[in-house]
Amino acid sequence: MSELHTLYAITHSLYSGRARAYLINNGIAFRELSTGHESFKADILPKGKLPTIPTLLTPGGEVIRDGAAIIEHFEAQSGRPCQPRTARQQIVSALFDVIGTDGLLRPAMHYRWNYPEENLDFVRYHFFHSQRDLPAREEKTEKMMDRMRHAAGIFGVTDEAIELVEALYLEYLSALNAHLETVPYLLGWKPCIGDFGLLAPMYAHLGRDPAPLRIMQQQAVRVHRWVERMNRADQDAPEFFNAGSDFLPDDEIPETLIAVLRVLSEDLVPETRAAATCINGWLAKNQPESGVAAERMLGMGEFSVRGQTLTAIAQPYRFYLLQRVQAVYDKLGSADKAAVEAMLERCGLAEILTIRLDQQLGQIDNLEVWL
Ligand SMILES: N[C@@H](CCC(=O)N[C@@H](CS)C(=O)NCC(=O)O)C(=O)O
């Protein structure tokens, strides 16, 4: 058995970037293998249950599937180094986990699949090399790429939506760039859980595929530096001459970060509302028993952003992570609750605390299940 952790992941995978950066930042020694490696099917999949990456194998032989579960495994062991201690910062950190892993899928998919002249050869290299060298490798590569291209559509990237998706992304990028001029990470001088969540779309797709990388490098140098920094073990903040080492004091959420959240709220809130309606409708009809595995996708939600109608898939996983934001809020005392509400109000995000599924989700034996 290896002394190292093994991370089953791949360079161009969105969710892999979140777990990988956590391991790097927290000094956890690991090697990375793709799911094409023969050990994945034989040893890992029976325990991981679903063929998704990232999946972690610990030196003790435990298999942990899902980026949030991998991070939680280490956070629980080490006194939660990446969890802010104060109310508003805890909420913002947990919220960026939702935004990164679910809320920014539209720009991530759009900028990967709708700039084929710049991206296609690069992207194909990665899909091809994630396949074992067996007959029909080329064919399988094309099939897999077609599946992901199609997925862009179900997340709401249609021809009519492209202009809106780009406008929202570029406004968000510019706001995040301005924020990262003041501090190297979302909440100050070290990364929080939310930084890792946000990195998911910002690394493999938006900070690495040629077309969006060009946009990031040319229009948002600070964001590009944050992406680099998130994959480094040290603080990597030489541009800050008076760098601290902790989260910002006094539960501060800087105005520059409020501005980022305000842009993100524009589709996050209506999309979450639409997805909840969809999933709650399904729950009322199907009434799954406690412990039953949750479907990964449950219908299409329709919502409006800046006067335009979008349709996107409703995924229970968004609510699994959103529940964690709401659980932090539910446990706060009344003064902290009021401070959180006032902050979210200013970001256009107040409703995010009240949009809930009628049945909670949990993770049991590597699966998301209805509780
Ligand atoms: N909730 C999981 C999602 C992981 C996931 O969907 N990963 C993608 C790659 S970025 C995958 O493995 N897709 C293959 C599949 O769904 O079969 C996590 O956050 O780790």
The ligand as a Tripos MOL2 file, in Angstrom:
@<TRIPOS>MOLECULE
LIG
   20    19     1     0     0
SMALL
NO_CHARGES

@<TRIPOS>ATOM
      1 N1        -19.9550   16.0910   -6.6300 N.3       1 LIG1
      2 C1        -18.7660   15.6030   -7.2630 C.3       1 LIG1
      3 C2        -18.8650   15.7640   -8.7690 C.3       1 LIG1
      4 C3        -17.7010   15.1790   -9.4830 C.3       1 LIG1
      5 C4        -17.8890   15.1390  -10.9930 C.2       1 LIG1
      6 O1        -19.0060   15.1760  -11.5040 O.2       1 LIG1
      7 N2        -16.7600   15.0700  -11.7030 N.am      1 LIG1
      8 C5        -16.7920   14.9270  -13.1410 C.3       1 LIG1
      9 C6        -15.4860   15.3920  -13.7420 C.3       1 LIG1
     10 S1        -15.1760   17.1010  -13.5080 S.3       1 LIG1
     11 C7        -16.9080   13.4650  -13.4780 C.2       1 LIG1
     12 O2        -16.2720   12.6500  -12.8640 O.2       1 LIG1
     13 N3        -17.7450   13.1110  -14.4460 N.am      1 LIG1
     14 C8        -17.8690   11.7410  -14.8870 C.3       1 LIG1
     15 C9        -19.2360   11.1900  -14.6670 C.2       1 LIG1
     16 O3        -20.0900   11.9500  -14.1910 O.co2     1 LIG1
     17 O4        -19.4280   10.0200  -14.9670 O.co2     1 LIG1
     18 C10       -17.5620   16.3670   -6.6920 C.2       1 LIG1
     19 O5        -17.7210   17.5470   -6.3650 O.co2     1 LIG1
     20 O6        -16.4980   15.7660   -6.5390 O.co2     1 LIG1
@<TRIPOS>BOND
     1     1     2 1
     2     2     3 1
     3     2    18 1
     4     3     4 1
     5     4     5 1
     6     5     6 2
     7     5     7 1
     8     7     8 1
     9     8     9 1
    10     8    11 1
    11     9    10 1
    12    11    12 2
    13    11    13 1
    14    13    14 1
    15    14    15 1
    16    15    16 2
    17    15    17 1
    18    18    19 2
    19    18    20 1
@<TRIPOS>SUBSTRUCTURE
     1 LIG1         1 GROUP 0 **** ****
